[in-house]
Amino acid sequence: MIKVMILAVIFNNPANVFFDPYQTFLKFINESGGLKMSLEFYQTQYGDHFETSGDFYYLRDQYYFFDDPKQRLVFKDGEISTISKINKQIILDNIIPGDITIFNILSGEKDFIVTQDAIFEKGYCKIPFTIPSWELSGMFRILPKTGIPLEVKLLSGPDHETRINIKSAEPWDSNTIPEIDISDFEKIDLRE
């Protein structure tokens, strides 16, 4: 009888349930109620290199934005707004259905991602993934217990890599969006 009770405790212990690091990441993103991530963004494409740093705000499903010193990219309910702080312009456009950016991936949109088995090393999980519809591959690096992302990489061939290093991630009140005075900005509407 004691052996049966011990086995019941072992098999009913939540720590022994199958652990999926990608689901832990999604849980962190989706149950946060709002996040602010300070990050460094790097992109290499056909020998050209671009880098910036700024803040990524995840406010809810289908609503997030990236803010750096020169611009703000707002993704909201199928539309994208590019706010150029330098040129004082706002470009409004529709997001092309099926279009994928590294910000979609960082925001936890998962319908297009196929993950592989996680690799545990040096206190974090590395989760390789592919996006078959676009012939892309990539990798998440997260903290295994919390799902907090540390890095996201996206590759499309040998000449194109996009990488985000996440320096910090903290809860954020989705009702407090940092304001930009756009009263004298030119608006260009490309929506159809």
Secondary structure, 3 states (H helix, E strand, C coil): CHHHHHHHHHHHCHHHCCCCHHHHHHHHHHCCCCEEEEEEEEEEECCEEEEEEEEEEEEECCEEEEECCCEEEEEECCEEEEEECCCCEEEEEECCCCCCCHHHHHCCCCCCCEECCCEEECCEEEEEEEEHHHCEEEEEEECCCCCCEEEEEEECCCCEEEEEEEEEEEECCCCCCCCCCCCCCEEEECCC
